[in-house]
Structure formats: structure tokens, C-alpha cells
């Protein structure tokens, strides 16, 4: 599944709900679906700066694909980071670094999240893209 296909699937999922209360519940469900991150990756260096809640992001290469694992101490934030993991994990670093991430606007997340959560979501995306750039540079150097 491409990054855009994953985004379109999330958009379709959110279109099933008429009210934002139901959409928040869906985000919480997504948080419950995200596997807990191994304690060995819950380190200071894996904490995403700019998030009000604690969010850990672990990135690693699996063949030519960059994969992400994440966790948070806040269930709604765990749901938000799970959406980004679903969209970006399992693609090449180049695809991740260059991806046009549009699902957040189409779903209306920025309008319905508190400013601090919206800023945290942007910080998560920024860090995932930074990993894409870093792993792409490492791949090109080898």
C-alpha cells in the first residue's frame, strides 16, 4: 500500500463518523491498537520534542524500508501517532521524506485538536520526515 493509499483509507474511515465525538473515540481506539513500545526504546533520545505528552518514536531499517514503532503516555496521542505510523511505516526513506501528508487536513484534525495536540502532531510528523532524510542520506552514502 502506498503512502497516499494509506492516507485515503484513513480519510474514508473518518468519513464513517458524522460527529467529532465519534471521531475522537476512533482515535482512542487506534491508540489502543498500537502495540506497546519495548522499554528498551523508551529512551530520552527517542522522545519527540514539542509534544505536551510523552511520545517515543523508534525508527529502523528493514531491508530498504524505514519502519516506525511508537508509544505515548496519553491514549489520544497514541492514536494520533498510530495514524502516522500506519501511513509512513514500511516505505523507503526517500518516499517518507518527500511524502505529501494531506490526511490530517482532510480529516480536520488541526481544526478539532487543541493547539498543543496539533503542535505535537506536527512535531511527530517532522521527526518521522527527519528520520526519512537521515536514513536516505545514510543509504546514499553506502
Steps between C-alpha positions, in 0.01 A plus 500: 500500500638842405514795738213667315290183507552475877399865539190451284404197709522705821292777343234245400500357853439845648222572250301220664450726805274805491596660829839587642426320822484175301821591317678557832379158614645351181835671567496352851426155349799546269709577806388178665595307183859631497730238655692618804854605421769285655647663811846495341381765252335725758811712526566871517636501144175347367273759663344737249567859598203734467237265636317579820466128574788256495537348153774255413587424138737222398609478135695222334572363155355165391656431163436815297199601712501741792278375779365683801388388842351750741329542834359774720386540856176663376248277320376762252858589410573131460215492247640800313848352476348168391343678202842632398657157549226342283563755223880522503645175638619246246604736223839608373669790678471704179123441478460604865716810466312616190145393589217749473312435824147625444280271710519721811348797317240289319389339827494841668741413779658844523160667543381258768812432705619728775789719385748305714387167348511645150854627563596158636360328192706734280809419711440125453473541123809721491702238690383218272598702193836579661558127544413457132759761399765356736453140389490608135835679544645195675379272219645727229834518686541120498 
